[in-house]
């Protein structure tokens, strides 16, 4: 029973380590993509194009 608990704790620990490394590695990419998307939305708002389907309502 003790080895089963130790095994479960070890598996959870390894899973959290892998998830943490993925988040740490992908966080800069996420931030850059959010900035680019925000700049795109600002550009579309400033450019004044009326090509969106919502403008026809």
Backbone as JSON Lines, residues from 0, in Angstrom:
{"i":0,"aa":"X","n":[0.82,-1.2,0.0],"ca":[0.0,0.0,0.0],"c":[0.86,1.26,0.0]}
{"i":1,"aa":"X","n":[1.95,1.22,0.75],"ca":[2.85,2.37,0.82],"c":[3.47,2.65,-0.55]}
{"i":2,"aa":"X","n":[3.87,1.58,-1.26],"ca":[4.48,1.77,-2.57],"c":[3.49,2.31,-3.58]}
{"i":3,"aa":"X","n":[2.25,1.96,-3.44],"ca":[1.21,2.48,-4.33],"c":[1.05,3.98,-4.14]}
{"i":4,"aa":"X","n":[1.04,4.44,-2.9],"ca":[0.92,5.88,-2.62],"c":[2.15,6.62,-3.12]}
{"i":5,"aa":"X","n":[3.33,6.05,-2.88],"ca":[4.56,6.68,-3.36],"c":[4.57,6.75,-4.89]}
{"i":6,"aa":"X","n":[4.07,5.71,-5.54],"ca":[4.0,5.71,-7.0],"c":[3.05,6.77,-7.54]}
{"i":7,"aa":"X","n":[1.9,6.91,-6.89],"ca":[0.93,7.92,-7.32],"c":[1.51,9.32,-7.14]}
{"i":8,"aa":"X","n":[2.17,9.55,-6.01],"ca":[2.78,10.86,-5.75],"c":[3.87,11.15,-6.78]}
{"i":9,"aa":"X","n":[4.66,10.14,-7.13],"ca":[5.73,10.33,-8.11],"c":[5.15,10.64,-9.49]}
{"i":10,"aa":"X","n":[4.1,9.95,-9.89],"ca":[3.48,10.2,-11.2],"c":[2.89,11.61,-11.25]}
{"i":11,"aa":"X","n":[2.22,12.03,-10.19],"ca":[1.65,13.38,-10.15],"c":[2.75,14.43,-10.19]}
{"i":12,"aa":"X","n":[3.85,14.17,-9.46],"ca":[4.96,15.11,-9.43],"c":[5.58,15.25,-10.83]}
{"i":13,"aa":"X","n":[5.79,14.14,-11.52],"ca":[6.36,14.19,-12.87],"c":[5.41,14.89,-13.83]}
{"i":14,"aa":"X","n":[4.12,14.63,-13.71],"ca":[3.14,15.28,-14.59],"c":[3.13,16.79,-14.37]}
{"i":15,"aa":"X","n":[3.17,17.22,-13.13],"ca":[3.2,18.66,-12.85],"c":[4.49,19.3,-13.33]}
{"i":16,"aa":"X","n":[5.6,18.59,-13.25],"ca":[6.87,19.11,-13.76],"c":[6.81,19.3,-15.27]}
{"i":17,"aa":"X","n":[6.22,18.35,-15.97],"ca":[6.11,18.46,-17.43],"c":[5.16,19.59,-17.82]}
{"i":18,"aa":"X","n":[4.03,19.69,-17.13],"ca":[3.07,20.76,-17.43],"c":[3.69,22.13,-17.14]}
{"i":19,"aa":"X","n":[4.42,22.23,-16.04],"ca":[5.09,23.49,-15.7],"c":[6.11,23.9,-16.74]}
{"i":20,"aa":"X","n":[6.87,22.92,-17.25],"ca":[7.87,23.23,-18.28],"c":[7.2,23.67,-19.57]}
{"i":21,"aa":"X","n":[6.08,23.04,-19.93],"ca":[5.36,23.45,-21.14],"c":[4.82,24.86,-21.01]}
{"i":22,"aa":"X","n":[4.23,25.16,-19.86],"ca":[3.69,26.51,-19.65],"c":[4.81,27.54,-19.67]}
{"i":23,"aa":"X","n":[5.92,27.22,-19.03],"ca":[7.05,28.16,-19.01],"c":[7.6,28.39,-20.42]}
{"i":24,"aa":"X","n":[7.6,27.35,-21.25],"ca":[8.12,27.49,-22.6],"c":[7.17,28.18,-23.55]}
{"i":25,"aa":"X","n":[5.86,27.96,-23.36],"ca":[4.88,28.52,-24.29],"c":[4.37,29.89,-23.89]}
{"i":26,"aa":"X","n":[4.66,30.34,-22.68],"ca":[4.14,31.63,-22.21],"c":[4.61,32.8,-23.07]}
{"i":27,"aa":"X","n":[5.9,32.89,-23.44],"ca":[6.31,34.01,-24.31],"c":[5.6,34.01,-25.66]}
{"i":28,"aa":"X","n":[5.39,32.83,-26.23],"ca":[4.7,32.74,-27.51],"c":[3.26,33.24,-27.36]}
{"i":29,"aa":"X","n":[2.62,32.88,-26.26],"ca":[1.26,33.34,-25.99],"c":[1.21,34.86,-25.86]}
{"i":30,"aa":"X","n":[2.16,35.45,-25.16],"ca":[2.16,36.9,-24.99],"c":[2.39,37.61,-26.32]}
{"i":31,"aa":"X","n":[3.3,37.1,-27.13],"ca":[3.57,37.72,-28.43],"c":[2.34,37.63,-29.32]}
{"i":32,"aa":"X","n":[1.67,36.49,-29.3],"ca":[0.48,36.34,-30.14],"c":[-0.65,37.26,-29.66]}
{"i":33,"aa":"X","n":[-0.78,37.46,-28.36],"ca":[-1.8,38.38,-27.86],"c":[-1.5,39.82,-28.28]}
{"i":34,"aa":"X","n":[-0.24,40.21,-28.26],"ca":[0.13,41.56,-28.68],"c":[-0.14,41.75,-30.17]}
{"i":35,"aa":"X","n":[0.22,40.76,-30.98],"ca":[-0.02,40.85,-32.43],"c":[-1.51,40.91,-32.72]}
{"i":36,"aa":"X","n":[-2.3,40.09,-32.04],"ca":[-3.75,40.11,-32.25],"c":[-4.34,41.46,-31.81]}
{"i":37,"aa":"X","n":[-3.86,42.0,-30.71],"ca":[-4.33,43.32,-30.27],"c":[-3.99,44.41,-31.28]}
{"i":38,"aa":"X","n":[-2.78,44.36,-31.82],"ca":[-2.4,45.34,-32.84],"c":[-3.25,45.19,-34.09]}
{"i":39,"aa":"X","n":[-3.59,43.97,-34.45],"ca":[-4.47,43.74,-35.6],"c":[-5.85,44.33,-35.35]}
{"i":40,"aa":"X","n":[-6.39,44.13,-34.15],"ca":[-7.7,44.7,-33.84],"c":[-7.67,46.22,-33.84]}
{"i":41,"aa":"X","n":[-6.6,46.8,-33.33],"ca":[-6.47,48.27,-33.35],"c":[-6.38,48.77,-34.79]}
{"i":42,"aa":"X","n":[-5.62,48.08,-35.63],"ca":[-5.5,48.47,-37.03],"c":[-6.85,48.41,-37.73]}
{"i":43,"aa":"X","n":[-7.62,47.33,-37.49],"ca":[-8.93,47.21,-38.13],"c":[-9.88,48.3,-37.63]}
{"i":44,"aa":"X","n":[-9.78,48.67,-36.37],"ca":[-10.66,49.7,-35.83],"c":[-10.3,51.08,-36.38]}
{"i":45,"aa":"X","n":[-9.02,51.33,-36.56],"ca":[-8.58,52.64,-37.03],"c":[-8.74,52.77,-38.54]}
{"i":46,"aa":"X","n":[-8.57,51.69,-39.27],"ca":[-8.62,51.77,-40.73],"c":[-10.01,52.12,-41.24]}
{"i":47,"aa":"X","n":[-11.04,51.79,-40.49],"ca":[-12.39,52.18,-40.87],"c":[-12.97,51.39,-42.01]}
{"i":48,"aa":"X","n":[-12.48,50.2,-42.23],"ca":[-13.06,49.39,-43.31],"c":[-14.42,48.86,-42.88]}
{"i":49,"aa":"X","n":[-15.36,48.89,-43.81],"ca":[-16.72,48.42,-43.51],"c":[-17.0,47.08,-44.18]}
{"i":50,"aa":"X","n":[-16.05,46.21,-44.18],"ca":[-16.2,44.91,-44.83],"c":[-16.69,43.83,-43.87]}
{"i":51,"aa":"X","n":[-16.87,44.17,-42.62],"ca":[-17.31,43.15,-41.66],"c":[-18.8,42.9,-41.84]}
{"i":52,"aa":"X","n":[-19.25,41.68,-41.62],"ca":[-20.67,41.37,-41.79],"c":[-21.58,42.14,-40.82]}
{"i":53,"aa":"X","n":[-21.05,42.55,-39.69],"ca":[-21.86,43.27,-38.7],"c":[-22.21,44.68,-39.16]}
{"i":54,"aa":"X","n":[-21.41,45.26,-40.06],"ca":[-21.67,46.63,-40.5],"c":[-22.86,46.69,-41.46]}
{"i":55,"aa":"X","n":[-23.31,45.56,-41.99],"ca":[-24.42,45.55,-42.93],"c":[-25.77,45.48,-42.25]}
{"i":56,"aa":"X","n":[-25.78,45.33,-40.95],"ca":[-27.05,45.21,-40.23],"c":[-27.75,46.55,-40.09]}
